[in-house]
């Protein structure tokens, strides 16, 4: 049976393995007491991976908000340009008559 992973699932697994490797390297350099704290934090993160997901979702929301604002600004500017063109056309029409 072949299991296809979604892009977001693959990315999440990559991030988890990256952070695990970072913690492991930091633990090797840390004094014994710090190693215990890091192992405890690691256990908490494994049991509560929601923190990373909520941070990622907040980041995505901020990006979407930024993009939406940029689109709105573009639309407003485009509408202003069209209004100016219509006014100019109206004046030329009035002059011709």
N, CA, C and O atoms as a printed pandas DataFrame, in Angstrom:
     atom_number atom_name residue_name chain_id  residue_number  x_coord  y_coord  z_coord
0              1         N          UNK        A               1    0.843   -1.183    0.000
1              2        CA          UNK        A               1    0.000    0.000    0.000
2              3         C          UNK        A               1    0.889    1.248    0.000
3              4         O          UNK        A               1    1.764    1.399    0.853
4              5         N          UNK        A               2    0.657    2.123   -0.951
5              6        CA          UNK        A               2    1.440    3.350   -1.081
6              7         C          UNK        A               2    0.667    4.488   -0.426
7              8         O          UNK        A               2   -0.515    4.700   -0.698
8              9         N          UNK        A               3    1.360    5.210    0.439
9             10        CA          UNK        A               3    0.719    6.326    1.146
10            11         C          UNK        A               3    1.276    7.632    0.601
11            12         O          UNK        A               3    2.486    7.857    0.620
12            13         N          UNK        A               4    0.393    8.484    0.121
13            14        CA          UNK        A               4    0.814    9.771   -0.424
14            15         C          UNK        A               4    0.687   10.828    0.673
15            16         O          UNK        A               4   -0.370   10.985    1.284
16            17         N          UNK        A               5    1.782   11.549    0.909
17            18        CA          UNK        A               5    1.762   12.602    1.924
18            19         C          UNK        A               5    1.474   13.944    1.263
19            20         O          UNK        A               5    1.951   14.231    0.165
20            21         N          UNK        A               6    0.693   14.748    1.949
21            22        CA          UNK        A               6    0.431   16.087    1.428
22            23         C          UNK        A               6    1.678   16.945    1.628
23            24         O          UNK        A               6    2.552   16.622    2.432
24            25         N          UNK        A               7    1.739   18.031    0.887
25            26        CA          UNK        A               7    2.891   18.936    0.985
26            27         C          UNK        A               7    3.015   19.504    2.395
27            28         O          UNK        A               7    4.118   19.590    2.934
28            29         N          UNK        A               8    1.892   19.890    2.991
29            30        CA          UNK        A               8    1.948   20.467    4.344
30            31         C          UNK        A               8    2.390   19.421    5.365
31            32         O          UNK        A               8    3.111   19.740    6.311
32            33         N          UNK        A               9    1.962   18.178    5.175
33            34        CA          UNK        A               9    2.359   17.104    6.092
34            35         C          UNK        A               9    3.860   16.846    5.980
35            36         O          UNK        A               9    4.545   16.677    6.989
36            37         N          UNK        A              10    4.361   16.818    4.757
37            38        CA          UNK        A              10    5.789   16.598    4.535
38            39         C          UNK        A              10    6.598   17.750    5.132
39            40         O          UNK        A              10    7.639   17.533    5.754
40            41         N          UNK        A              11    6.112   18.969    4.938
41            42        CA          UNK        A              11    6.811   20.140    5.469
42            43         C          UNK        A              11    6.828   20.105    6.997
43            44         O          UNK        A              11    7.846   20.424    7.612
44            45         N          UNK        A              12    5.718   19.724    7.607
45            46        CA          UNK        A              12    5.642   19.657    9.067
46            47         C          UNK        A              12    6.627   18.620    9.598
47            48         O          UNK        A              12    7.314   18.862   10.590
48            49         N          UNK        A              13    6.695   17.457    8.931
49            50        CA          UNK        A              13    7.633   16.412    9.356
50            51         C          UNK        A              13    9.080   16.877    9.209
51            52         O          UNK        A              13    9.920   16.592   10.062
52            53         N          UNK        A              14    9.366   17.595    8.120
53            54        CA          UNK        A              14   10.713   18.133    7.918
54            55         C          UNK        A              14   11.083   19.107    9.037
55            56         O          UNK        A              14   12.195   19.073    9.564
56            57         N          UNK        A              15   10.126   19.978    9.389
57            58        CA          UNK        A              15   10.387   20.948   10.454
58            59         C          UNK        A              15   10.616   20.247   11.783
59            60         O          UNK        A              15   11.512   20.621   12.540
60            61         N          UNK        A              16    9.810   19.233   12.068
61            62        CA          UNK        A              16    9.956   18.504   13.326
62            63         C          UNK        A              16   11.321   17.821   13.405
63            64         O          UNK        A              16   11.976   17.857   14.446
64            65         N          UNK        A              17   11.746   17.202   12.312
65            66        CA          UNK        A              17   13.045   16.527   12.332
66            67         C          UNK        A              17   14.185   17.547   12.424
67            68         O          UNK        A              17   15.203   17.286   13.065
68            69         N          UNK        A              18   14.012   18.707   11.785
69            70        CA          UNK        A              18   15.028   19.761   11.865
70            71         C          UNK        A              18   15.175   20.246   13.303
71            72         O          UNK        A              18   16.288   20.343   13.819
72            73         N          UNK        A              19   14.050   20.551   13.948
73            74        CA          UNK        A              19   14.101   21.040   15.331
74            75         C          UNK        A              19   14.621   19.962   16.280
75            76         O          UNK        A              19   15.320   20.272   17.245
76            77         N          UNK        A              20   14.289   18.711   16.016
77            78        CA          UNK        A              20   14.795   17.617   16.857
78            79         C          UNK        A              20   16.318   17.536   16.743
79            80         O          UNK        A              20   17.008   17.350   17.745
80            81         N          UNK        A              21   16.839   17.676   15.529
81            82        CA          UNK        A              21   18.292   17.640   15.322
82            83         C          UNK        A              21   18.959   18.833   16.011
83            84         O          UNK        A              21   20.031   18.693   16.601
84            85         N          UNK        A              22   18.324   20.005   15.936
85            86        CA          UNK        A              22   18.869   21.194   16.601
86            87         C          UNK        A              22   18.927   20.995   18.113
87            88         O          UNK        A              22   19.921   21.338   18.753
88            89         N          UNK        A              23   17.860   20.443   18.676
89            90        CA          UNK        A              23   17.829   20.200   20.124
90            91         C          UNK        A              23   18.886   19.183   20.528
91            92         O          UNK        A              23   19.532   19.318   21.567
92            93         N          UNK        A              24   19.053   18.162   19.689
93            94        CA          UNK        A              24   20.037   17.118   19.998
94            95         C          UNK        A              24   21.456   17.699   19.998
95            96         O          UNK        A              24   22.258   17.389   20.880
96            97         N          UNK        A              25   21.759   18.536   19.011
97            98        CA          UNK        A              25   23.089   19.151   18.949
98            99         C          UNK        A              25   23.298   20.089   20.134
99           100         O          UNK        A              25   24.388   20.133   20.705
100          101         N          UNK        A              26   22.267   20.835   20.504
101          102        CA          UNK        A              26   22.378   21.754   21.641
102          103         C          UNK        A              26   22.550   20.974   22.940
103          104         O          UNK        A              26   23.275   21.407   23.835
104          105         N          UNK        A              27   21.886   19.828   23.046
105          106        CA          UNK        A              27   21.969   19.011   24.260
106          107         C          UNK        A              27   23.377   18.449   24.441
107          108         O          UNK        A              27   23.843   18.300   25.571
108          109         N          UNK        A              28   24.048   18.140   23.353
109          110        CA          UNK        A              28   25.401   17.597   23.442
110          111         C          UNK        A              28   26.381   18.644   23.961
111          112         O          UNK        A              28   27.378   18.302   24.598
112          113         N          UNK        A              29   26.102   19.913   23.692
113          114        CA          UNK        A              29   26.994   20.990   24.138
114          115         C          UNK        A              29   26.641   21.502   25.530
115          116         O          UNK        A              29   27.462   22.156   26.173
116          117         N          UNK        A              30   25.430   21.211   26.002
117          118        CA          UNK        A              30   24.940   21.785   27.260
118          119         C          UNK        A              30   25.424   20.993   28.470
119          120         O          UNK        A              30   25.717   19.804   28.352
120          121         N          UNK        A              31   25.511   21.652   29.653
121          122        CA          UNK        A              31   25.843   20.939   30.892
122          123         C          UNK        A              31   24.704   19.989   31.283
123          124         O          UNK        A              31   23.583   20.153   30.800
124          125         N          UNK        A              32   24.970   18.987   32.160
125          126        CA          UNK        A              32   23.977   17.954   32.497
126          127         C          UNK        A              32   22.630   18.489   32.975
127          128         O          UNK        A              32   21.590   17.957   32.586
128          129         N          UNK        A              33   22.625   19.527   33.807
129          130        CA          UNK        A              33   21.353   20.050   34.314
130          131         C          UNK        A              33   20.520   20.626   33.170
131          132         O          UNK        A              33   19.304   20.444   33.117
132          133         N          UNK        A              34   21.188   21.312   32.269
133          134        CA          UNK        A              34   20.498   21.879   31.115
134          135         C          UNK        A              34   19.982   20.763   30.210
135          136         O          UNK        A              34   18.916   20.894   29.608
136          137         N          UNK        A              35   20.731   19.670   30.114
137          138        CA          UNK        A              35   20.296   18.534   29.298
138          139         C          UNK        A              35   18.975   17.988   29.813
139          140         O          UNK        A              35   18.093   17.652   29.023
140          141         N          UNK        A              36   18.828   17.896   31.143
141          142        CA          UNK        A              36   17.579   17.398   31.713
142          143         C          UNK        A              36   16.420   18.325   31.367
143          144         O          UNK        A              36   15.337   17.863   31.007
144          145         N          UNK        A              37   16.646   19.633   31.475
145          146        CA          UNK        A              37   15.598   20.598   31.139
146          147         C          UNK        A              37   15.212   20.483   29.669
147          148         O          UNK        A              37   14.031   20.534   29.326
148          149         N          UNK        A              38   16.208   20.330   28.805
149          150        CA          UNK        A              38   15.932   20.225   27.377
150          151         C          UNK        A              38   15.168   18.948   27.060
151          152         O          UNK        A              38   14.267   18.957   26.222
152          153         N          UNK        A              39   15.525   17.840   27.729
153          154        CA          UNK        A              39   14.793   16.594   27.506
154          155         C          UNK        A              39   13.347   16.737   27.955
155          156         O          UNK        A              39   12.435   16.219   27.310
156          157         N          UNK        A              40   13.141   17.443   29.066
157          158        CA          UNK        A              40   11.783   17.659   29.558
158          159         C          UNK        A              40   10.994   18.518   28.565
159          160         O          UNK        A              40    9.836   18.222   28.271
160          161         N          UNK        A              41   11.620   19.577   28.052
161          162        CA          UNK        A              41   10.965   20.428   27.058
162          163         C          UNK        A              41   10.646   19.639   25.797
163          164         O          UNK        A              41    9.589   19.815   25.192
164          165         N          UNK        A              42   11.575   18.763   25.405
165          166        CA          UNK        A              42   11.374   17.943   24.217
166          167         C          UNK        A              42   10.155   17.047   24.404
167          168         O          UNK        A              42    9.336   16.915   23.495
168          169         N          UNK        A              43   10.033   16.429   25.582
169          170        CA          UNK        A              43    8.882   15.575   25.867
170          171         C          UNK        A              43    7.589   16.381   25.810
171          172         O          UNK        A              43    6.585   15.909   25.277
172          173         N          UNK        A              44    7.610   17.595   26.358
173          174        CA          UNK        A              44    6.420   18.444   26.337
174          175         C          UNK        A              44    6.046   18.817   24.912
175          176         O          UNK        A              44    4.867   18.828   24.558
176          177         N          UNK        A              45    7.048   19.122   24.093
177          178        CA          UNK        A              45    6.761   19.501   22.713
178          179         C          UNK        A              45    6.216   18.325   21.921
179          180         O          UNK        A              45    5.355   18.501   21.058
180          181         N          UNK        A              46    6.710   17.126   22.206
181          182        CA          UNK        A              46    6.200   15.943   21.507
182          183         C          UNK        A              46    4.745   15.710   21.891
183          184         O          UNK        A              46    3.916   15.371   21.047
184          185         N          UNK        A              47    4.441   15.897   23.182
185          186        CA          UNK        A              47    3.066   15.676   23.621
186          187         C          UNK        A              47    2.153   16.853   23.271
187          188         O          UNK        A              47    0.932   16.697   23.258
188          189         N          UNK        A              48    2.724   18.030   22.988
189          190        CA          UNK        A              48    1.921   19.210   22.635
190          191         C          UNK        A              48    2.449   19.860   21.351
191          192         O          UNK        A              48    2.995   20.962   21.414
192          193         N          UNK        A              49    2.302   19.213   20.192
193          194        CA          UNK        A              49    2.797   19.829   18.951
194          195         C          UNK        A              49    1.891   20.952   18.454
195          196         O          UNK        A              49    2.159   21.564   17.420
196          197         N          UNK        A              50    0.807   21.218   19.204
197          198        CA          UNK        A              50   -0.160   22.229   18.781
198          199         C          UNK        A              50    0.468   23.618   18.760
199          200         O          UNK        A              50    0.083   24.460   17.949
200          201         N          UNK        A              51    1.435   23.863   19.648
201          202        CA          UNK        A              51    2.067   25.178   19.708
202          203         C          UNK        A              51    2.678   25.588   18.386
203          204         O          UNK        A              51    2.519   26.728   17.951
204          205         N          UNK        A              52    3.373   24.669   17.748
205          206        CA          UNK        A              52    4.004   24.962   16.454
206          207         C          UNK        A              52    2.923   25.229   15.411
207          208         O          UNK        A              52    3.029   26.163   14.616
208          209         N          UNK        A              53    1.890   24.402   15.424
209          210        CA          UNK        A              53    0.812   24.573   14.438
210          211         C          UNK        A              53    0.113   25.910   14.617
211          212         O          UNK        A              53   -0.196   26.587   13.636
212          213         N          UNK        A              54   -0.142   26.300   15.871
213          214        CA          UNK        A              54   -0.836   27.572   16.086
214          215         C          UNK        A              54    0.044   28.739   15.647
215          216         O          UNK        A              54   -0.452   29.717   15.088
216          217         N          UNK        A              55    1.354   28.636   15.901
217          218        CA          UNK        A              55    2.262   29.687   15.436
218          219         C          UNK        A              55    2.252   29.777   13.917
219          220         O          UNK        A              55    2.207   30.868   13.348
220          221         N          UNK        A              56    2.294   28.615   13.267
221          222        CA          UNK        A              56    2.284   28.599   11.804
222          223         C          UNK        A              56    0.976   29.175   11.276
223          224         O          UNK        A              56    0.980   29.943   10.314
224          225         N          UNK        A              57   -0.152   28.808   11.903
225          226        CA          UNK        A              57   -1.435   29.311   11.417
226          227         C          UNK        A              57   -1.530   30.820   11.624
227          228         O          UNK        A              57   -2.102   31.522   10.790
228          229         N          UNK        A              58   -0.970   31.333   12.739
229          230        CA          UNK        A              58   -0.964   32.785   12.951
230          231         C          UNK        A              58   -0.138   33.464   11.868
231          232         O          UNK        A              58   -0.533   34.504   11.340
232          233         N          UNK        A              59    1.009   32.875   11.537
233          234        CA          UNK        A              59    1.865   33.436   10.495
234          235         C          UNK        A              59    1.122   33.468    9.158
235          236         O          UNK        A              59    1.162   34.466    8.439
236          237         N          UNK        A              60    0.448   32.369    8.836
237          238        CA          UNK        A              60   -0.296   32.290    7.572
238          239         C          UNK        A              60   -1.389   33.352    7.545
239          240         O          UNK        A              60   -1.596   34.001    6.519
240          241         N          UNK        A              61   -2.089   33.535    8.663
241          242        CA          UNK        A              61   -3.139   34.552    8.719
242          243         C          UNK        A              61   -2.574   35.950    8.499
243          244         O          UNK        A              61   -3.178   36.762    7.798
244          245         N          UNK        A              62   -1.424   36.232    9.090
245          246        CA          UNK        A              62   -0.801   37.547    8.915
246          247         C          UNK        A              62   -0.431   37.759    7.452
247          248         O          UNK        A              62   -0.640   38.842    6.905
248          249         N          UNK        A              63    0.119   36.722    6.819
249          250        CA          UNK        A              63    0.497   36.831    5.406
250          251         C          UNK        A              63   -0.741   37.063    4.548
251          252         O          UNK        A              63   -0.734   37.926    3.670
252          253         N          UNK        A              64   -1.818   36.291    4.799
253          254        CA          UNK        A              64   -3.052   36.467    4.030
254          255         C          UNK        A              64   -3.612   37.875    4.220
255          256         O          UNK        A              64   -4.077   38.499    3.266
256          257         N          UNK        A              65   -3.565   38.367    5.452
257          258        CA          UNK        A              65   -4.069   39.708    5.736
258          259         C          UNK        A              65   -3.275   40.743    4.953
259          260         O          UNK        A              65   -3.845   41.671    4.378
260          261         N          UNK        A              66   -1.950   40.579    4.935
261          262        CA          UNK        A              66   -1.082   41.504    4.211
262          263         C          UNK        A              66   -1.405   41.480    2.718
263          264         O          UNK        A              66   -1.522   42.529    2.085
264          265         N          UNK        A              67   -1.548   40.280    2.161
265          266        CA          UNK        A              67   -1.842   40.139    0.728
266          267         C          UNK        A              67   -3.204   40.743    0.411
267          268         O          UNK        A              67   -3.362   41.433   -0.597
268          269         N          UNK        A              68   -4.193   40.483    1.276
269          270        CA          UNK        A              68   -5.532   41.028    1.055
270          271         C          UNK        A              68   -5.491   42.556    1.066
271          272         O          UNK        A              68   -6.125   43.197    0.228
272          273         N          UNK        A              69   -4.754   43.143    2.006
273          274        CA          UNK        A              69   -4.622   44.603    2.059
274          275         C          UNK        A              69   -3.986   45.133    0.783
275          276         O          UNK        A              69   -4.419   46.156    0.251
276          277         N          UNK        A              70   -2.961   44.444    0.288
277          278        CA          UNK        A              70   -2.281   44.877   -0.936
278          279         C          UNK        A              70   -3.238   44.832   -2.123
279          280         O          UNK        A              70   -3.224   45.727   -2.968
280          281         N          UNK        A              71   -4.065   43.794   -2.188
281          282        CA          UNK        A              71   -5.030   43.667   -3.289
282          283         C          UNK        A              71   -6.051   44.794   -3.208
283          284         O          UNK        A              71   -6.400   45.394   -4.225
284          285         N          UNK        A              72   -6.532   45.083   -1.998
285          286        CA          UNK        A              72   -7.517   46.158   -1.828
286          287         C          UNK        A              72   -6.925   47.489   -2.271
287          288         O          UNK        A              72   -7.591   48.269   -2.951
288          289         N          UNK        A              73   -5.681   47.754   -1.890
289          290        CA          UNK        A              73   -5.024   49.003   -2.295
290          291         C          UNK        A              73   -4.926   49.069   -3.814
291          292         O          UNK        A              73   -5.187   50.119   -4.403
292          293         N          UNK        A              74   -4.555   47.964   -4.456
293          294        CA          UNK        A              74   -4.472   47.926   -5.919
294          295         C          UNK        A              74   -5.820   48.242   -6.554
295          296         O          UNK        A              74   -5.898   49.025   -7.501
296          297         N          UNK        A              75   -6.875   47.634   -6.032
297          298        CA          UNK        A              75   -8.217   47.841   -6.591
298          299         C          UNK        A              75   -8.630   49.300   -6.439
299          300         O          UNK        A              75   -9.163   49.897   -7.375
300          301         N          UNK        A              76   -8.386   49.875   -5.266
301          302        CA          UNK        A              76   -8.754   51.279   -5.029
302          303         C          UNK        A              76   -7.985   52.196   -5.975
303          304         O          UNK        A              76   -8.565   53.114   -6.555
304          305         N          UNK        A              77   -6.690   51.957   -6.134
305          306        CA          UNK        A              77   -5.889   52.786   -7.043
306          307         C          UNK        A              77   -6.389   52.664   -8.476
307          308         O          UNK        A              77   -6.460   53.655   -9.203
308          309         N          UNK        A              78   -6.733   51.454   -8.875
309          310        CA          UNK        A              78   -7.245   51.227  -10.231
310          311         C          UNK        A              78   -8.561   51.974  -10.433
311          312         O          UNK        A              78   -8.788   52.566  -11.489
312          313         N          UNK        A              79   -9.425   51.944   -9.423
313          314        CA          UNK        A              79  -10.708   52.651   -9.519
314          315         C          UNK        A              79  -10.483   54.156   -9.626
315          316         O          UNK        A              79  -11.177   54.834  -10.384
316          317         N          UNK        A              80   -9.520   54.682   -8.875
317          318        CA          UNK        A              80   -9.222   56.114   -8.942
318          319         C          UNK        A              80   -8.715   56.494  -10.328
319          320         O          UNK        A              80   -9.077   57.543  -10.859
320          321         N          UNK        A              81   -7.870   55.630  -10.918
321          322        CA          UNK        A              81   -7.358   55.897  -12.269
322          323         C          UNK        A              81   -8.505   55.949  -13.269
323          324         O          UNK        A              81   -8.545   56.825  -14.133
324          325         N          UNK        A              82   -9.442   55.002  -13.148
325          326        CA          UNK        A              82  -10.576   54.951  -14.079
326          327         C          UNK        A              82  -11.451   56.192  -13.936
327          328         O          UNK        A              82  -11.935   56.721  -14.936
328          329         N          UNK        A              83  -11.663   56.665  -12.702
329          330        CA          UNK        A              83  -12.472   57.870  -12.491
330          331         C          UNK        A              83  -11.816   59.072  -13.152
331          332         O          UNK        A              83  -12.500   59.884  -13.776
332          333         N          UNK        A              84  -10.496   59.195  -13.024
333          334        CA          UNK        A              84   -9.784   60.316  -13.635
334          335         C          UNK        A              84   -9.918   60.274  -15.152
335          336         O          UNK        A              84  -10.113   61.308  -15.792
336          337         N          UNK        A              85   -9.813   59.072  -15.728
337          338        CA          UNK        A              85   -9.944   58.935  -17.182
338          339         C          UNK        A              85  -11.332   59.360  -17.637
339          340         O          UNK        A              85  -11.471   60.051  -18.646
340          341         N          UNK        A              86  -12.369   58.949  -16.895
341          342        CA          UNK        A              86  -13.742   59.306  -17.269
342          343         C          UNK        A              86  -13.940   60.816  -17.214
343          344         O          UNK        A              86  -14.588   61.391  -18.089
344          345         N          UNK        A              87  -13.385   61.457  -16.194
345          346        CA          UNK        A              87  -13.514   62.910  -16.077
346          347         C          UNK        A              87  -12.856   63.598  -17.270
347          348         O          UNK        A              87  -13.423   64.523  -17.850
348          349         N          UNK        A              88  -11.658   63.143  -17.632
349          350        CA          UNK        A              88  -10.949   63.740  -18.765
350          351         C          UNK        A              88  -11.754   63.561  -20.047
351          352         O          UNK        A              88  -11.870   64.489  -20.848
352          353         N          UNK        A              89  -12.316   62.348  -20.243
353          354        CA          UNK        A              89  -13.117   62.094  -21.438
354          355         C          UNK        A              89  -14.340   63.000  -21.453
355          356         O          UNK        A              89  -14.730   63.495  -22.510
356          357         N          UNK        A              90  -14.942   63.219  -20.302
357          358        CA          UNK        A              90  -16.117   64.089  -20.207
358          359         C          UNK        A              90  -15.778   65.511  -20.611
359          360         O          UNK        A              90  -16.553   66.153  -21.319
360          361         N          UNK        A              91  -14.637   66.012  -20.175
361          362        CA          UNK        A              91  -14.237   67.374  -20.517
362          363         C          UNK        A              91  -13.977   67.505  -22.018
363          364         O          UNK        A              91  -14.386   68.492  -22.629
364          365         N          UNK        A              92  -13.311   66.535  -22.608
365          366        CA          UNK        A              92  -13.033   66.626  -24.049
366          367         C          UNK        A              92  -14.338   66.570  -24.828
367          368         O          UNK        A              92  -14.483   67.239  -25.851
368          369         N          UNK        A              93  -15.281   65.779  -24.353
369          370        CA          UNK        A              93  -16.574   65.678  -25.031
370          371         C          UNK        A              93  -17.306   67.023  -24.945
371          372         O          UNK        A              93  -17.923   67.466  -25.914
372          373         N          UNK        A              94  -17.230   67.652  -23.794
373          374        CA          UNK        A              94  -17.904   68.939  -23.610
374          375         C          UNK        A              94  -17.273   70.002  -24.513
375          376         O          UNK        A              94  -17.979   70.859  -25.044
376          377         N          UNK        A              95  -15.976   69.953  -24.686
377          378        CA          UNK        A              95  -15.283   70.935  -25.522
378          379         C          UNK        A              95  -15.670   70.742  -26.986
379          380         O          UNK        A              95  -15.862   71.720  -27.707
380          381         N          UNK        A              96  -15.786   69.503  -27.428
381          382        CA          UNK        A              96  -16.129   69.220  -28.824
382          383         C          UNK        A              96  -17.534   69.732  -29.133
383          384         O          UNK        A              96  -17.757   70.296  -30.204
384          385         N          UNK        A              97  -18.468   69.549  -28.233
385          386        CA          UNK        A              97  -19.847   70.006  -28.454
386          387         C          UNK        A              97  -19.866   71.521  -28.448
387          388         O          UNK        A              97  -20.925   72.126  -28.617
